[in-house]
């Protein structure tokens, strides 16, 4: 066997192992397939359905009929960035006008304990990215303080407060596949002018989570903690969760073989031959 032939065969074997630059199928979970009765309205699970599905992703909901309160996920199109307090817990804080991220609907999570809010991804998809902002309830509580929570920074602005969202990947056995941190507020800077409370939809990269990730859970932590746990309202808003299809191994092998064999055939074409049939 000649050296050139051996080199061609070796190139074929090597290329069979390379990933293909194919466009992956993506789906954006944007809540726009969910119907609300009108503007400035919401769904909070009062029908006790236990959750809802948007674009193939399942969002859990737990509604307590005794106290008329919910946890987990709701969805909303409320536009209100000025009203403080618990009665405005289903508004996204996106200045200057609130509302969804380029479309009316968005999701809201109440996640006092780890796992209160959970997303089960569409089968065969992995997380790619998501858009996050505060709720108006949480943002104004941190900016102004209220009867339960302190004003972040304290009287002098020097208190090193923070409000942290940790997005956790989970596998089919609920094992942790990785996590991504995103600060919803951060007052730990030596220069107080750098302190911030998130006030607009912001992209968070989730592509580093393992392909074994089939669900997402969440943890909220704050420097404002009392005898009964975190004082900062345990809410955040979410929109445009992008998920990417995971190619089947057999499909990758077949496509890789077909592509490389086509390349190898071109390498063996005699000099002077035409590309036309």
N, C-alpha and C positions, 0 to 999 in steps of 0.2 A: 504494500500500500504506500503510495507516494506521500510526501510530506504535506503537499497542498490538500490532498484528500483527507488526511488525518486532521489537518487544521479545520477543514470545513465540517467534519463530523463532530469535532470537539466544540466548535461554535454552536452547532445544532444542539448538542447536549446541554451546553451552558445556557443557551437562550430558552430552552424548555423550562429552566428553573427560574427565569426572571418573571416578575409580576408584569402583567399587561397594563398599558396605559389606557384602560377602558373607562368610559364615563360611568360612574356608579349611579344607580337609581336612588333618588332622594325623595322624601316626602316631608312636607312642612305641616306640622300640627299647629294650626292657627286659630282653632275654635270657630272658624267662620262657617263650618257645617252644622253648628248648633244654633237653634232658633230661640230668640228672646222675644218677649211680647212687644217691645218697643224700645226707644232710646232711653238711656239712664235706668235700665232694668237689669236684673240679674237672676241667676238660678243658684240657690243655696242648698238644694237637697231636701227641701221640706216635703217632697213627695216620698221620701225614704227609699229611693231607688238604690241607694248604696254606692252610687257613682255614675259616671257617664263616659261615653266613648267619643273621641274626636280624631278623625283621620286614622282610625285603627288603634289609637293609644287609649288605654283605660285609665281613668282618674278616679280614685276612691273618694267617698264622701260619707261622713257619719253625722246624722242629724238627730239631735236630742229634742224630742217633742215636749218633754217636761219643762225645759228652760228655753226652748226655741233658739238653740244655738247649734252651730255646725263646726266640724273640723274636717281636715283633709282638703278637698278641692271644691271650689265653686267656679262659675264663669259669669262674666259681667260685660256690660258696655257703658258702665257709669263714667261720666266725665265730671269730676269734682276734685279740684286740687286745693280747696280752701276751707272745707268744713272739717274741724277736728273732731275726734272722739269715736267711740265704738260704733255709733249708728252709721258711720261712713266707712265701714270696714271692707267694702267691696269696690273701692275706687283705686285705680292705678295713679301713682304720682309721677306724671310726665308733664313737665312744664314746657310751654305755658298752658296747655289745654287738657292734659290727661288723655284718657281714651286708649284704644288699642294701638298696637305698633304698626301703623299704616293701614289698619282695618279696625272696625268697631270692637270686635269681641276679643277678650283675653281671659286668662285664668288667674285665679287668686287662691293662694294656699294659706291655711291656718295650721301651723305646725309647732305646737307648744312642746311636744315630745318628739324625739327621733322616730320617724316612721309614721307619724300622724298623717302626713301627706305622702302618697305613693303614686308613681306612674308606671304602668306596665306597657312596655314598648310594643309596637306592632311586631308580630312574629317574623323573624328573619331580618330584623333591622337593628342597627346599633346607633347610639347617640352621636350627633356631630356637633351641634351648637344649639344655643338657646338665647333668648332675649329676656332680661330680668330688669325689674325696677322695684322700688318700694311701693307699698300702698300709702295712700294719703294719711290714713290713721297712724301708721307707724312713723312716717316721715315727720308729720307735724308734732307727734309726741316727742321725737328726738330733738327737733328744732326748738320747740317751745316749752317742753315739759308739760305734765298734766297731774291730776290727782294721784296717779299710780306710778308715774315714771319721771325720771329726772330729765332736765334739759342737758343734752350732751355738751361736754366741755365745762359744765358747772358755771358758777357765777363769774369766774375769771376767764373762762374759755380754755383753761389749761388742763382740765381733767382729760386723761388719755383714754377716752371712751371709744368703743367700737361696737358694731352690729355685724355679725358674720354669718353668711349663708354657706354651708358646706353641702355640696351636691354629691351624693354617694351612688356609685354603680353597684348593682346587685345581680348575681347570677341566678340560675334556676333554683338553687338551694338556699337562696337569700344570703349567700356569702358575699363579702365585700370585694368588688373588682377594681376599686380605685375611688378617688375622691377629687373634687375640684372646689377650691375656696373662692368666694366672691364677697368682698366687703360691701355691704349695703350702706354702711357709714363708717368713717374712720377719722378719729380726732387725736391720733397718736403722734402727729407731726410736731417737731419743735417749733416750726413756723405755723402759727394758728391760721394763717391765711390759706394754708393747704388743706385744712380740715374740710370734710365734705359729708353730705348725705346724698345718696344717689337720687337724682330727680329727673331721669329720662331713661328710656329703654336702652339697655346696654348689652352688647353681645358677650357671651361667655362660651369659650371653646371647651367642648366635651369630647373631642376626638381622641384624647389620650386614654379614655376609659376602654377597658378590654372588650374584645369582640364577644366575650362571654356575657356581657351586660344585657340583661333582659328587662330590667326595671331600674327605676331611680327612686331613692329616698332622700330625705333632707334633714339637716340639723341647723338650728338657729342658736347662736350664742351671743351674749351681750355682756358688757361690763356692768350694766345696771341690773343687779340681782337682789332679791329680797328673801324673806323667810319661806315664801312659797314658790320660789324659782325666779325666772327671768321677769323683770318688770316691763321691758320694752315689748310692745305688741308683737306677737310672734307671727307676723304676716309678711308675705312678699307676693308680687305679681309676676306672671310669666306669659310670654307669647312666642310664637314662631320657633317651636322646638323642631329642629331639623334632624331627621333620622336617615341613615344611609343603609341600603340593602347590603347584606353580607353575601357575596357570591358563593354558590355551592362549590365545594372542592372539585366535583366531577366536571362542572362547567368550566372552571379555570383550566383544568388539565386539557379538556378538549379544545378550547379556544387557543390555548398556548401551543398545542401541537399543530393545529391547523395553520396558525399564523407563521410559525417557524418553518413548517414544511413548505409553505408558499415562498418564504424568503430563501430557503435553501434551494428550491427549484430555480429561482432567478439566478442564484450564484452559479448554477451548473449550465445556464444557457450558453450555447456556443457564441463566440465573438462574431459580430456582424449580423446576428439574428435580429429580426424586427420585433417590437412589442406588439404589433398588430397581429390579430389572429390569422 
